[in-house]
């Protein structure tokens, strides 16, 4: 035993070989004279820094700096140490590789490739080693705003759906949120759950909080795509009109709360924010990752607008892996047109509404193809059931029942009738995807026409669009063959007489177990497969993703019934095996078929490792997760190369 509290010539301290906050190659730490180790970390006394150690114990300080150099040269990394001085003699108690911030991790990784002077000469790490030193959470820290450390009153906790931190005034409807934003207020939109009708309020919100829903719910997917912090499935909050309660705390409209989309915490009041600012080393590391990935696995983005596509390209996306055309229908000026199409009583009325939608979709597609010129853009034809574009049938019934005499219009009655007609008991397994195209063929024909006209427009203006048309939810070869014929006809009609024609391929999503098992048959009609792992996970487990994550999942994880949330990290034994089977059977039937994944798993490092080992050509994820995917793919490739090298020894 050594004692730092023996006398005034003794002391204790904690030291880091480099600055763990900034990554600067300058040692730092704290020490106390005549004290034991726990006094330094407990905050009982005010500590002094290592500069003070140098002035009071210059020989000890010089010896400690020499130890720091030896430790770094040995571990080739920044070290966290504990030391004691007993009557003028330095004793090193323990050391370990030190924890660091995201910015520090990036700076250290790059700096250590340049060479560091050690006691026996200069040492350095390779670029490949530098890539492995950076973790996904380090990139999240520098890409999104975070709360500064301090006391906070957490009133509820939900699922961390979209990283980053946000502070704002609470509003409970999309319209109220927009009005408040127009007044210059920063807004947090709070809903039981979000729907397409809430999109205009979500667009202006600093953050989004829902009481229900999971990590692939509407709120979560939309928020991640926009980079908006979001917490979903916070079941502790009980919404009642324009207020919510969480335990004994009541929050009313206009009160300020803070949301942490990285931890899932909901906090009363305003917390201090530190804005995201990636250091220069961020780009350096990702460029090295791209060199490792080249020719092995691409990273695309899920994006639904030209603005999102532009941002995704800036973040390093090599194309669009999923453009959800339904999101183009959700703007306040377009939703009424979609409803007119649904409510149309005659073919002429339906055709008129479809023509209006064709014009706006063509404009949207032009913007996306322009942003991704020369890179592939996978456009998924309409996937969700039509009832999602209509008001909630129960809310309409209540509105009708409470309306004063004469206030309920014939238009509202028609809307209620349509809501009943399109309402389904299990819409996830109902009339959606390719099935919707079968019962309402004009809808898919309009989308293909708009897309092909947009591609032709880009070609005419010197662009190089690469279009991939994706049919959702096919389960049989016959379905896909029929849908493919629609697309082929649409392409021929739109490009008739054109000298230069855009590059177009046709494929399908693999999102049901049957589709995965019959991939050899589907491959006969497909140029590519894209695995929709969100739905594939739901259908393999029999889990309703919007219900189980907040209600059942915590208990399953706590009791060890599941090792991890399968909606966050792909289940390797079930869903992952289906991906592997489909990849093998698809390639056996058509060796050149392109394989990708467009579910949210495409941005999860562990899932990406499985996709790489399964032989997929690309992953696609939310734009703000593209840097994480670029890093994760490179790390998987390096890990695979290291494993092969070990096996050959």
Secondary structure, DSSP 8 states (H G I E B T S, - for coil): ---TTSSTT-EEEEEESS-TTT--S--EEEEEES--HHHHHHTSS--EEHHHHHHH-HHHHHHHHHHHHHHHHHHSS-EEEEEEEETTEEEEEEEEE----HHHHHHHHHHTTT-EEETTEEE---HHHHHHH--HHHHHHHHS-EE-SS---EEEE-EEEE-SEEEEEEESSHHHHHHHHHTT--EEEEESS--GGGHHHHHH-SEEEESS--TTSHHHHHHHHHT-EEEE--TTEEE-SSEEEETTEEEETT-EEEEETTTTEEEES---EE-----HHHHHHHHHHHHHHTTT-EEEEE--SHHHHHHHHHTT--EEEEEEGGGGG-SHHHHHHHHHHHH-SSHHHHHHHHHHHHHHHHHHHHHHHHHTTTSEEEEE---S-GGGGS--HHHHHHHHHH--TT-S-HHHHHHHHHHHHH--TTGGGSS-THHHHHHSHHHHHHHHHHHHHHHHHHHHTT---EEEEEE-S--SHHHHHHHHHHHHHHHHHHTTT-SS--EEEEEEEE-SHHHHHTHHHHGGG-SEEEE-HHHHHHHHHT--HHHHHHHTHHHHHHTTSSSS-TTTS--TTTHHHHHHHHHHHHHHH-TT-EEEE-SGGGG-HHHHHHHHHTT-SEEEEEGGGHHHHHHHHHHHHHHHHHHHHHHT-
